[in-house]
Amino acid sequence: MKGKQGIIYCVFALMITHVANAETCIPTTFNVTYSCNGGTLAGTLPTAKTVEYGTYLSSTAITESMCTPPSGYVYGGQAVLVDGEEVAYYSSTGFSGFTFYYTTDIEIGPHWVPVATPAALTANLGQGGRSYVYDKTAMTWTAKFWYGAVSGVAKCSTIKPENTEYGFYTGLIASDQDAIESDANSGQYCYCKMTEPLVSGSPWVSYGDESTPSSCTSYCAYDCGSNVRNYVVFRASVFAAAGN
């Protein structure tokens, strides 16, 4: 049994008028940690946590016994990181005489990133992605690269691919695209297709045999997002239409 856990998120696009490119919401979780801001840690800071969009983080007291900067005054806060990068740092201001500082209340909002351009796809095939998310119910996936996000769909077909080895080894483009497109989403063979950026003729690419239809339903979207992020041969097949 594969050690994968499906997480349901909403991925949506905001089209920008008169601009071919767009933005997409990357529904990853945020890692929230507590910082001593360069001071001396003399105690135990609150436990770090992982939160999702819409989470409201209330103020947290950080006492002098926990965190004492060189100035002698307490200064602490909550750092919000996305894909390992700090995107925001929150803390209250204070003044001499206070021994408790409090982090500011935080409401986590959407994280928007540009949708990759077709030119970026072909120019940066060798660059692996930074993160990916998937929705096994909607059969969608999104991979985030430094040059923008790429989204697509997954499909469980009854049509056996020419090569059933896992797709990150082969990146096999299906020989009969129409057959995959019209097939009911009920088979055991996993196929992946890019939908954003919108490129005419984006192909269905085989990941391979997921062993059973139920296994395919559970893992196909995951495998599409993971392979587009991590494997250049598979990525080249999914992005193939961008270079035409």
Summary of the structure (lengths in Angstrom):
residues: 244
radius of gyration: 22.4
end to end distance: 39.0
largest distance: 74.0
contacts: 786
relative contact order: 0.16
helix: 18%
strand: 33%
